[in-house]
Amino acid sequence: MRELRGNRRTDKLHWNEMDRKQREAAAFTVASLEGFHVVAVGAPVPLKRQERARAACLTSLVDELYGYEVRTLVLESRGRTLDKKDERVVRPFQAQHNDDRFTLRHEPGGNEPLLWAADIVAGAVRAKQDGESRYCDILHDNLYDVTVFVR
C-alpha cells in the first residue's frame, strides 16, 4: 500500500488527490489484498447531516461485520470528540450481543496503510455513483456494498 503514495509528501493516501491512472492502480492493489471489503455508503447526505449519515453507515457496517464474526474494526481517527461518537454507535451492538470481544479502535491515518484501502474502496463506490464504474469493476470480486438511506 505504501508504494501507492508515490512521491507525495504526505503521511497517508487520499483518493481525491489521485488521477485516473493512480486510482486504477490503487483499485488493483486493493483487489489483490486478501479478504473482501465491506463498505456502507449513505445517500443522500445533506451537508448538515454528515454526522448522522456517518452514524447510520457505521451502524449498518457494524451489523454486517457482526454477521461475519469480525472482532476488530479499525477506523481512522477524527479526534477524541468525534471518535467518542463512533464508540457510542458501536456500544449498543456489544450490549445487544452481550459480546465485548468486538472492539473498535481508532488510528491516525498515517499509522495504518490498510486504512488507505478503505479510502480507496469508498472512493471507488462514490465514483460508481457518479457514473464511473471502472474502479468498482476492478474490485468487484472483493467488494460488498451496503447502501444506507439517510434521512
C-alpha positions as CSV (number, residue, x, y, z in Angstrom):
1,M,0.0,0.0,0.0
2,R,2.8,2.4,0.8
3,E,4.1,2.4,-2.7
4,L,0.8,3.9,-3.9
5,R,1.7,7.1,-2.1
6,G,4.5,7.6,-4.7
7,N,6.4,10.9,-4.2
8,R,3.7,12.6,-2.3
9,R,5.0,14.3,0.9
10,T,2.0,13.2,3.0
11,D,1.5,10.7,5.7
12,K,-1.4,8.9,4.0
13,L,-3.0,8.3,0.7
14,H,-6.1,10.3,-0.5
15,W,-8.4,9.1,-3.3
16,N,-9.3,12.7,-4.1
17,E,-5.7,13.5,-4.8
18,M,-5.2,10.7,-7.3
19,D,-5.5,11.0,-11.1
20,R,-7.4,8.3,-13.1
21,K,-4.3,6.1,-13.6
22,Q,-3.3,6.2,-9.9
23,R,-6.9,5.4,-8.9
24,E,-6.9,2.4,-11.2
25,A,-3.5,1.2,-9.8
26,A,-4.9,1.7,-6.3
27,A,-8.0,-0.4,-7.1
28,F,-5.9,-3.2,-8.5
29,T,-3.7,-3.1,-5.4
30,V,-6.7,-3.3,-3.0
31,A,-8.2,-6.1,-5.2
32,S,-5.1,-8.1,-4.6
33,L,-5.4,-7.9,-0.8
34,E,-6.6,-11.0,1.0
35,G,-10.3,-11.0,2.0
36,F,-13.1,-8.7,0.9
37,H,-14.1,-5.2,1.6
38,V,-17.5,-4.2,3.1
39,V,-18.5,-0.6,2.5
40,A,-21.6,1.2,3.8
41,V,-22.4,4.2,1.8
42,G,-25.1,6.7,2.8
43,A,-27.2,8.5,0.3
44,P,-28.3,11.2,0.0
45,V,-26.2,13.0,2.6
46,P,-27.1,16.7,3.1
47,L,-24.1,18.7,4.2
48,K,-25.7,19.5,7.6
49,R,-26.3,15.8,8.4
50,Q,-22.8,14.4,7.9
51,E,-22.5,13.0,11.4
52,R,-26.0,11.5,11.3
53,A,-25.1,9.8,8.0
54,R,-21.8,8.5,9.4
55,A,-23.6,7.0,12.4
56,A,-26.2,5.4,10.1
57,C,-23.4,3.9,7.9
58,L,-21.4,2.8,10.9
59,T,-24.5,1.1,12.3
60,S,-25.0,-0.8,9.1
61,L,-21.3,-1.6,8.8
62,V,-21.0,-3.0,12.3
63,D,-24.2,-5.0,11.9
64,E,-22.7,-6.6,8.7
65,L,-19.3,-7.2,10.4
66,Y,-21.0,-9.0,13.3
67,G,-22.6,-11.3,10.8
68,Y,-19.1,-12.2,9.5
69,E,-17.8,-12.6,13.1
70,V,-15.3,-9.8,12.7
71,R,-13.7,-9.0,16.0
72,T,-11.9,-5.7,15.4
73,L,-12.9,-2.6,13.4
74,V,-10.2,0.0,12.9
75,L,-11.4,3.4,11.8
76,E,-9.3,6.5,11.0
77,S,-9.2,8.8,14.0
78,R,-11.0,12.1,13.6
79,G,-10.0,13.4,17.0
80,R,-11.1,12.5,20.5
81,T,-14.6,14.1,20.4
82,L,-15.6,12.5,17.1
83,D,-14.0,9.2,17.9
84,K,-16.3,9.1,21.0
85,K,-19.3,9.5,18.8
86,D,-18.3,6.4,16.8
87,E,-17.8,4.5,20.1
88,R,-21.4,5.4,21.1
89,V,-22.7,3.9,17.9
90,V,-20.9,0.6,18.5
91,R,-21.7,0.2,22.2
92,P,-25.3,-0.9,21.6
93,F,-24.2,-3.8,19.4
94,Q,-21.8,-5.0,22.0
95,A,-24.6,-4.9,24.6
96,Q,-27.2,-6.4,22.3
97,H,-24.9,-9.4,21.5
98,N,-23.6,-9.5,25.1
99,D,-20.2,-9.5,23.4
100,D,-17.3,-7.4,24.4
101,R,-15.0,-9.3,22.0
102,F,-15.9,-6.9,19.2
103,T,-13.7,-3.9,19.5
104,L,-13.5,-0.5,17.8
105,R,-10.1,1.1,17.5
106,H,-9.2,4.5,16.1
107,E,-5.8,5.0,14.4
108,P,-4.2,8.1,12.8
109,G,-4.5,7.6,9.0
110,G,-0.7,7.7,8.5
111,N,-0.1,4.9,11.0
112,E,-2.1,2.2,9.3
113,P,-1.8,1.9,5.5
114,L,-4.7,-0.5,5.4
115,L,-6.9,2.5,6.3
116,W,-6.0,3.8,2.8
117,A,-7.7,0.7,1.4
118,A,-10.9,1.8,3.0
119,D,-10.5,5.3,1.4
120,I,-9.9,3.6,-2.0
121,V,-12.9,1.4,-1.7
122,A,-15.1,4.3,-0.6
123,G,-13.8,6.4,-3.5
124,A,-14.4,3.6,-6.0
125,V,-18.0,3.3,-4.8
126,R,-18.5,7.0,-4.9
127,A,-17.1,7.1,-8.4
128,K,-19.6,4.4,-9.5
129,Q,-22.4,6.5,-8.0
130,D,-21.1,9.3,-10.2
131,G,-21.2,7.1,-13.3
132,E,-17.6,5.9,-13.4
133,S,-17.7,2.1,-12.6
134,R,-14.2,1.1,-13.8
135,Y,-12.8,1.1,-10.2
136,C,-15.7,-1.0,-8.7
137,D,-15.4,-3.3,-11.7
138,I,-11.8,-4.0,-10.6
139,L,-12.8,-4.6,-7.0
140,H,-16.0,-6.5,-7.9
141,D,-15.0,-9.9,-6.6
142,N,-13.7,-8.4,-3.3
143,L,-16.5,-5.8,-2.7
144,Y,-19.7,-5.9,-0.7
145,D,-21.5,-2.7,-1.0
146,V,-24.3,-1.8,1.5
147,T,-26.4,1.2,0.6
148,V,-27.7,3.1,3.6
149,F,-30.6,5.5,3.0
150,V,-30.0,8.6,5.2
151,R,-32.8,11.0,6.2
